[in-house]
């Protein structure tokens, strides 16, 4: 299957698409071009797509990546409602439990828009547990895939809070990395600002390298 990863999520999506598309694959061990998925995800977020991350592939093993859904009950209706609300996180370590909040708003949600160009304080809270290897690094990721805050860790259970100030950020999500290099990424919290978009900007390096600069990838190889 031919996928034009560089242009698939160019341009502002329609409201109909915003409501219909809730998930975006960012982790699949069966694919060689893992960075391509992550860079395409950033491209989508910067262009205003409100999508939450998923991890797929290798579900035949107990340690395979998982997509976690924060639902009120293990019932079809509750699961679908949670997915449409983007209450989702992707993890390479299935035992991980994660909550991410910005100004008291749970991941997957959108804050009330601030005044134009106003510097706004965002209180970010991360709560996570794991029965396996301890967490080593916490990163807050924002527009353009930039890491705007990081902290070293050495614990299997964390309750972490920090405050960031920005006059332009459109979204934040948290990424955790454990002692074995396995990662967990939350759905974003959107700040309510209109997307800045990346029209006219070159695609990330991982996209430019594929298929002699045409930014295309053939199949899973």
C-alpha positions as CSV (number, residue, x, y, z in Angstrom):
1,X,0.0,0.0,0.0
2,X,1.4,3.4,-1.0
3,X,1.1,6.1,1.7
4,X,2.0,9.7,1.2
5,X,2.9,10.4,4.7
6,X,4.2,13.9,4.1
7,X,1.0,15.3,2.7
8,X,-1.8,13.1,4.1
9,X,-2.3,15.5,7.0
10,X,-1.4,18.8,5.3
11,X,-4.1,21.5,5.6
12,X,-6.8,22.1,8.1
13,X,-9.3,19.3,8.4
14,X,-13.0,19.8,8.1
15,X,-15.2,19.6,11.2
16,X,-16.7,16.4,9.9
17,X,-13.2,14.7,9.7
18,X,-12.3,16.2,13.1
19,X,-15.3,14.3,14.6
20,X,-14.8,11.1,12.7
21,X,-11.0,10.6,13.1
22,X,-9.9,10.1,16.7
23,X,-6.9,7.9,16.6
24,X,-3.4,7.9,15.0
25,X,-0.9,5.0,15.0
26,X,2.5,6.1,16.4
27,X,3.9,2.7,17.5
28,X,4.1,-0.5,15.5
29,X,7.2,-2.8,16.0
30,X,6.4,-4.6,12.7
31,X,7.3,-1.4,10.8
32,X,10.9,-0.4,10.1
33,X,10.2,3.3,9.8
34,X,9.1,4.0,13.3
35,X,10.2,7.6,13.2
36,X,8.0,8.2,10.2
37,X,4.9,7.4,12.3
38,X,5.9,9.8,15.1
39,X,6.8,12.6,12.7
40,X,3.6,12.2,10.8
41,X,1.7,12.4,14.1
42,X,3.4,15.7,14.9
43,X,2.5,16.9,11.4
44,X,-1.2,16.0,12.0
45,X,-1.3,17.7,15.4
46,X,0.3,20.9,14.0
47,X,-2.3,21.1,11.3
48,X,-5.2,20.9,13.7
49,X,-6.1,17.2,13.7
50,X,-7.4,16.2,17.1
51,X,-6.1,12.7,17.2
52,X,-4.9,10.4,20.1
53,X,-1.9,8.0,19.8
54,X,-2.3,4.2,19.4
55,X,0.3,1.4,19.6
56,X,-0.3,-1.8,17.6
57,X,1.5,-4.9,16.3
58,X,2.6,-8.1,17.9
59,X,-0.5,-8.6,20.1
60,X,0.3,-12.3,20.3
61,X,2.8,-11.6,23.1
62,X,2.1,-10.5,26.7
63,X,4.7,-7.7,26.4
64,X,3.6,-6.2,23.1
65,X,2.6,-2.6,22.8
66,X,-0.9,-1.6,23.8
67,X,-3.4,1.1,23.3
68,X,-5.0,2.0,26.6
69,X,-8.5,3.5,26.8
70,X,-9.8,5.3,29.9
71,X,-13.4,4.2,29.9
72,X,-16.0,4.2,32.6
73,X,-16.8,0.5,32.0
74,X,-15.6,-2.4,29.8
75,X,-18.6,-2.1,27.6
76,X,-18.9,-1.3,23.9
77,X,-20.7,2.0,24.4
78,X,-18.3,3.2,27.2
79,X,-15.3,2.3,25.1
80,X,-16.5,4.1,22.0
81,X,-17.4,7.2,24.0
82,X,-13.9,7.2,25.5
83,X,-12.2,6.8,22.1
84,X,-14.3,9.7,20.7
85,X,-13.2,11.8,23.7
86,X,-9.6,10.8,22.9
87,X,-9.1,9.4,26.5
88,X,-6.3,7.2,25.2
89,X,-2.6,6.6,25.6
90,X,-0.1,4.4,23.7
91,X,2.5,2.3,25.5
92,X,5.3,-0.1,24.8
93,X,4.9,-1.5,28.3
94,X,1.4,-3.0,28.8
95,X,1.5,-2.8,32.6
96,X,1.7,1.0,32.6
97,X,-1.2,3.1,34.0
98,X,-1.2,6.8,33.0
99,X,-3.1,10.0,33.7
100,X,-2.2,13.4,32.2
101,X,-4.0,16.6,33.0
102,X,-3.5,20.2,32.0
103,X,-5.2,22.8,34.2
104,X,-7.3,20.0,35.6
105,X,-8.5,18.8,32.2
106,X,-7.9,15.2,31.3
107,X,-5.9,14.2,28.2
108,X,-7.8,14.2,25.0
109,X,-9.8,17.3,25.8
110,X,-9.6,21.0,24.8
111,X,-9.3,23.9,27.1
112,X,-11.2,27.1,26.8
113,X,-9.3,29.3,24.3
114,X,-7.1,32.0,25.9
115,X,-7.1,35.6,24.7
116,X,-5.1,36.1,21.5
117,X,-1.3,36.3,22.1
118,X,-1.9,36.1,25.9
119,X,0.7,34.4,28.0
120,X,-1.1,31.6,29.7
121,X,0.1,29.4,32.6
122,X,-0.6,25.7,32.2
123,X,-0.4,23.4,35.2
124,X,0.5,19.9,34.0
125,X,0.0,16.9,36.2
126,X,1.4,13.4,35.3
127,X,0.4,10.3,37.4
128,X,1.8,6.9,36.3
129,X,2.5,3.5,37.7
130,X,4.3,0.4,36.4
131,X,5.1,-3.0,37.9
132,X,8.1,-3.4,35.6
133,X,11.2,-1.3,35.0
134,X,11.2,2.1,36.7
135,X,10.5,5.3,34.7
136,X,13.7,7.2,33.8
137,X,12.6,10.3,31.8
138,X,9.5,12.4,31.7
139,X,9.1,14.8,28.7
140,X,6.4,17.3,27.9
141,X,6.0,17.6,24.1
142,X,4.4,20.5,22.3
143,X,4.0,22.1,18.9
144,X,6.4,20.9,16.3
145,X,7.3,17.9,18.4
146,X,9.5,20.1,20.6
147,X,10.3,18.9,24.1
148,X,9.4,21.9,26.2
149,X,10.1,20.3,29.6
150,X,11.9,17.2,30.8
151,X,12.8,15.7,34.2
152,X,14.8,12.7,35.3
153,X,13.0,9.9,37.1
154,X,13.8,6.7,39.0
155,X,10.6,5.3,40.2
156,X,7.8,2.8,39.3
157,X,5.2,5.2,40.6
158,X,5.2,9.0,39.9
159,X,3.0,11.9,40.8
160,X,4.6,14.9,39.0
161,X,3.5,18.4,38.5
162,X,5.0,21.4,36.7
163,X,3.8,24.8,35.4
164,X,4.6,26.0,31.9
165,X,3.8,29.4,30.4
166,X,3.1,30.0,26.7
167,X,1.5,32.5,24.4
168,X,1.4,30.2,21.4
169,X,1.2,26.5,22.3
170,X,-1.7,24.7,20.7
171,X,-1.2,21.3,22.4
172,X,0.8,19.3,25.0
173,X,1.3,15.7,25.7
174,X,3.5,13.7,28.0
175,X,6.0,11.0,27.1
176,X,7.6,8.6,29.6
177,X,10.6,6.4,29.0
178,X,11.6,3.5,31.3
179,X,15.0,2.0,32.1
180,X,14.7,-0.4,29.2
181,X,14.0,2.4,26.7
182,X,10.3,1.6,26.4
183,X,8.0,4.6,26.0
184,X,4.4,5.6,26.9
185,X,2.7,8.6,25.3
186,X,-0.5,10.3,26.2
187,X,-3.2,11.9,24.1
188,X,-2.7,15.6,23.9
189,X,-4.5,18.3,25.8
190,X,-5.4,21.1,23.3
191,X,-5.1,24.6,24.5
192,X,-8.0,26.0,22.4
193,X,-5.7,28.1,20.2
194,X,-6.2,27.7,16.5
195,X,-3.5,25.5,14.9
196,X,-0.6,27.4,13.5
197,X,-0.2,24.8,10.7
198,X,2.9,23.9,8.8
199,X,1.9,24.9,5.2
200,X,5.0,25.7,3.1
201,X,7.4,24.1,5.7
202,X,9.6,21.2,4.7
203,X,8.5,17.8,6.2
204,X,10.6,16.2,8.9
205,X,13.8,14.6,7.9
206,X,12.4,11.0,8.3
207,X,9.8,11.8,5.6
208,X,12.2,13.5,3.2
209,X,14.5,10.4,3.2
210,X,11.9,8.0,1.9
211,X,11.6,7.1,-1.8
212,X,14.2,9.6,-3.1
213,X,12.6,12.6,-1.5
214,X,9.0,11.9,-2.6
215,X,8.2,11.2,1.1
216,X,6.5,7.9,0.3
217,X,6.7,4.5,1.8
218,X,5.9,1.1,0.3
219,X,4.3,-1.4,2.7
220,X,5.8,-2.4,6.0
221,X,9.4,-2.9,4.9
